[in-house]
Amino acid sequence: MASTKLHTSILSAFLLGAGSVVNGLSFTIPSSAPASASGELDAAPVGVSFEFFAFPEYFEQLPLTNSCLGRLQDAMGTNPPIRIGGTTQDRATYNASLASAVSYSVDSPDDAPETLTFGDPYMELAASYEGTVTLGLNRRLDNISNTIAAAKVAKSKIANLYAIELGNEPNFFTSSDPIAEGQTWTATLDAESQVSWQASVSSGLGGETEFTQAGVFFGLGSFEVTNLAPKEEDTDSTQYVRSFCHHYYPQSASTADLDELMSHEEIVEGVAEYQDQVTAAQNLSKDFVFGETNSATGGGGGISPTFGAGLWILDYVMQATILGVKQLFFHQGTIGNCPYCWWDEAANAPFYGAYTAALALSGASKIAQLDAGDSRFAAYAIYDSNDEPARVLLYNSEYYTSGTRSSVNVTLSGISALTVTALRLTGAAATTIVGDGAITVAGQTFANGTCALEGTKDTETTEITAGQATFTVQASEALLIYV
C-alpha cells in the first residue's frame, strides 16, 4: 500500500494549480504479487454486451463490429466474451419458423421494439462468433415452454455457449407483467422464480447443470446475489448456476458528471459496493461478473462518448478485477442512439480505454493496487503467470478540459530491467470525442471504417538506474509501462 508521504504528495499535486509538475510520488513494485492482489484473473476480462434486438444488426450491418472485436482479441490474446441480452430479451419470443434472425417494427430507428420474435438464424449468427457467448432469454412473459425451446436450439447450435440468462433485470418487473400474476414483484418472489425456472430449463435440456447466469440484477437493493444465493443453496439449485451477475451503471444519463465518473476515488468507492455480491458468489464456488455495464443508463449521456469515459473504463476494469469480478460486459445499445457505444462508423473514444485495459491485462495472472485509493492518482502492478511483475499502469484522473495541463512525476522502484518501454493513452482533453480532437494510444488511432491501428507507434523508452525510473503522467492521461 502507498505510504503517508505518497498521500501528502498527491494532495500537494492538486493544490499547486494548473501547469504544475509535481515530484515526489513514489511506488515500489513488489517482486511478486502481494497478499492484497487479486485472485487469478480470467484470460478475457474485457467483454461486450449487445442489446438483444440489435445483435443481428451489429454483426450483419456494422462492419466495425468484427473489426473492433478483433482489435480486442489482438490486445488480450484471446477473443473477448460477448453477452446478448438486455431489456428486449424479456420482450422476445422464439419462433422456430422465422426465416430471419429477428423480426420487429419500430416507429423510429432510434427506438427499441416493444415486442419481437427471433428464429434459428439468430442462434446461427451467435454460433458464428468464435469467443464465448452468454445468451439472455425471456422470463418476464412467463412462457417457459418457449424459453426452453429456445434454450434447446441455443445449446445445440452455439458451441461456445457459456451460459443462459433467464430474464433481465427483474428489479423492474411489475404486477402487470405475466410472470408476476398480479402480485407485486419482490426479491423473494424472484428468487423462487429463478430457482424454479432453472430446474425446469435443466430438465428441458436433459438434466443440464452449470448452464445459467443467475441474478441479472440492476444495481444494488433487495434484488442482490446475497439474497439469491441462499435460496439457490437451500434448494440445491447451485448445480444449475455457472455464474452470478449484476448490472452496473455508475451514473444516470440525466445527471451525468464526467469529472466524477473518471475520478479514481469515485471508481474505487463505486466498485467496492459490490464486494458482498462477489463474496456471495465465491462462497458457492461461482464466478461473479458485471453482465451488463457502461458509463450511464439509458444509452449514456453527454459524458459517455468522451475520452474521459474511456479513462473510466480503464480504471474501472482494474478495480473490478481486483475485487474479484471475472469479466465485465460493456453494453452496446440501439445503433445510432447510443452515446456510450464503442463503435458505429468509427471507433469511439471509450474504445481507446477498453483497448488499453485489454493490453494491460493480457496474459496476466494477478493485479495489485499500489495506491491507497483515496486520491486522483492510481497505480497498479500487473503480474504474469510466473508471478513476476510484467506491467505497471499509472492513471492521473485529474479532470482536464482546457488551459495549461498539470502533470505528476512518479518514481517507480523495484525494476529489474535496464530499460523499460511504455505506451501512453492520451487525448486533447477529458471531454474530447472522436472527430473533435486528438485521442491516441501509443501515438496511434483506430481508423474509420476498419478499426485498424494507424499512424506510427510511439513506444517510450526509459533507462533504469539502480532499479528506479521516473515517469510523467499528465492530467486525464494514463501510462502503461512494460517492466
Summary of the structure (lengths in Angstrom):
residues: 483
radius of gyration: 22.6
end to end distance: 19.3
largest distance: 71.4
contacts: 1773
relative contact order: 0.15
helix: 32%
strand: 27%
